[in-house]
Amino acid sequence: MVGLKPSDVPPPLGVKVLSAGTAACIADLVTFPLDTA
């Protein structure tokens, strides 16, 4: 783990949008059977 930036650097906007979209997609897949039941 030598040569990496410190972890307190905020991620760029693209990473935030991508991770938020991925989390929303996973949450939608998890709750989809509940919506259709």
ABEGO torsion letter per residue (X at the ends): XBGBBBAABBBBAAAAAAAAAAAAAAAAAAAAAAAAX
